[in-house]
Amino acid sequence: MMMAVQDWVTPDDPVDLRQALGCFATGITIITGTTPAGTRFGLTASSFQPVSLTPPLVLYSIRKGAASIGLVKDSGSFCVNVLRHDHAELAKRFAAPVADRFEGLEWYSGCLGCPVLPDAIASFECRLWATYDGGDHEIVVGEVAKLRRARDGNPLVYFRGEFHPIIPAAPRSA
């Protein structure tokens, strides 16, 4: 069935745009880092994606004015931790204004000094490659220096404004 032209709207209303973009399911990550002064930082991001295999580049975007953009630029590195299906509370913690998001959390320092979450299904330690203007966001590109992936685990995704665990269906019997 074809849609009528009147079903389309212009992206003038940010609510309409956000709701339409929310129809695209994205994985959830926690971006972490440590400044040269030793300040740890972390934030929840659903805007992570690969850019290039050679060189190995990835990106995420962050709202302009967010405190962590300056921290990433100062540190020169960051780690992308891909969250498991049962990490919704952790994602909410790193998205909220919490004094110390790492308090009581298990983590270790990676090769670039960034906090790595050992329970993530994958982690990418990155050197800051470049940042770009992206409207009301800044696009942060990193060159992957080290990576690790778990042998198992299912992702947490963001869809229509909510976190959803992805749990594969049981294999069909023959």
C-alpha positions in Angstrom: 0.0 0.0 0.0 1.4 3.4 -1.0 1.4 6.3 1.5 -0.3 9.5 0.6 1.8 12.6 0.4 -0.2 14.1 3.3 1.2 11.3 5.6 4.7 12.9 5.3 5.6 15.8 7.6 8.6 18.2 7.6 11.2 17.8 10.4 10.3 21.2 11.8 8.9 19.8 15.0 11.7 18.2 17.1 9.2 15.9 18.7 8.1 14.4 15.3 11.7 14.0 14.3 12.7 12.4 17.6 9.7 10.0 17.4 10.5 9.0 13.8 14.2 8.5 14.6 13.2 6.4 17.6 11.8 3.8 15.2 15.4 2.9 14.4 16.7 0.5 17.1 20.3 1.3 18.2 22.7 -0.5 20.5 23.5 1.1 23.8 27.1 1.9 24.9 28.8 3.6 27.8 31.7 5.8 26.6 34.4 6.2 29.3 37.6 8.0 29.7 40.2 9.5 32.1 41.6 13.0 31.8 45.4 13.6 32.3 44.5 14.9 35.8 42.9 11.5 36.6 39.2 12.5 36.4 37.1 9.6 35.2 34.1 10.3 33.0 31.4 8.2 31.4 28.1 8.7 29.5 25.5 6.6 27.9 25.4 6.8 24.1 23.2 5.2 21.5 24.9 6.9 18.6 27.9 4.6 18.2 28.8 3.2 14.8 31.7 1.9 12.8 33.3 4.3 10.2 36.2 2.5 8.6 38.0 -0.9 8.8 41.3 0.6 7.5 42.2 2.5 9.5 39.9 1.1 12.2 37.6 4.1 13.0 34.4 4.4 15.1 32.2 7.3 16.1 29.7 8.5 18.5 27.9 11.8 18.8 27.2 13.9 21.9 25.1 16.9 22.6 27.0 20.2 22.3 27.5 21.7 25.7 27.7 18.3 27.5 30.6 18.4 29.9 32.1 15.1 28.7 33.0 16.6 25.2 35.7 18.7 26.8 36.8 15.8 28.9 37.2 13.6 25.8 39.2 16.3 24.0 41.5 16.8 27.1 42.1 13.1 27.5 42.7 12.3 23.8 41.1 8.9 24.2 37.9 7.0 25.1 36.5 3.5 25.5 33.2 2.4 24.0 31.7 -0.4 26.1 28.8 -2.2 24.4 26.1 -3.1 26.9 24.5 -6.5 27.6 20.8 -7.1 27.6 20.6 -6.8 31.4 22.4 -3.5 31.7 19.4 -1.1 31.5 20.0 0.2 35.0 23.7 0.8 34.2 22.7 2.7 31.1 20.3 4.9 33.1 23.0 5.5 35.8 25.5 6.8 33.2 22.7 8.9 31.6 21.7 10.6 34.9 23.4 13.5 36.7 25.2 11.3 39.2 28.3 12.6 41.2 30.4 9.5 40.7 28.9 7.1 38.1 31.7 4.6 38.8 31.1 4.3 42.6 30.7 0.6 43.5 31.1 -0.4 39.8 33.6 -3.0 38.7 36.0 -1.7 36.0 39.7 -1.8 35.1 42.0 0.6 33.4 42.6 -0.2 29.8 45.8 0.3 27.7 44.9 3.9 27.1 44.0 4.5 30.7 40.2 4.5 30.1 37.8 2.6 32.4 36.8 -0.6 30.8 33.6 -2.4 31.9 34.5 -6.1 32.1 30.9 -7.2 31.7 30.4 -5.4 28.4 29.9 -7.7 25.4 32.5 -5.7 23.5 34.9 -2.8 24.3 36.8 -0.5 21.9 39.7 1.6 23.3 40.2 4.5 21.0 42.6 7.4 20.4 40.7 10.6 19.5 41.0 11.0 15.8 38.8 14.0 15.1 35.7 15.9 16.1 33.2 17.4 13.8 30.3 19.8 14.0 27.0 17.9 13.8 24.4 20.6 14.3 23.3 20.5 17.9 25.7 17.5 18.5 29.5 17.0 18.1 30.6 13.9 16.2 33.6 12.2 17.9 35.7 9.9 15.8 38.2 7.5 17.4 40.9 5.2 16.0 40.5 1.8 17.7 43.8 0.9 19.5 42.5 -2.3 21.2 39.3 -4.2 21.3 37.8 -7.1 23.2 34.6 -9.1 22.8 32.9 -11.6 25.0 32.3 -15.1 23.8 28.6 -14.7 24.5 26.0 -12.1 25.5 23.1 -10.3 23.9 22.8 -6.6 23.4 20.7 -3.9 25.0 19.0 -1.7 22.4 17.1 1.6 22.5 13.8 1.7 20.5 11.0 4.2 20.7 12.4 5.9 23.8 12.9 2.8 25.9 15.6 0.1 26.6 14.9 -3.4 25.3 16.9 -6.5 25.9 17.6 -8.6 22.7 17.2 -12.2 23.7 17.4 -14.6 20.7 14.6 -17.2 20.3 15.4 -20.8 21.1 16.6 -22.8 18.1 13.8 -24.5 16.3 13.8 -28.3 16.6 14.0 -30.3 13.4 
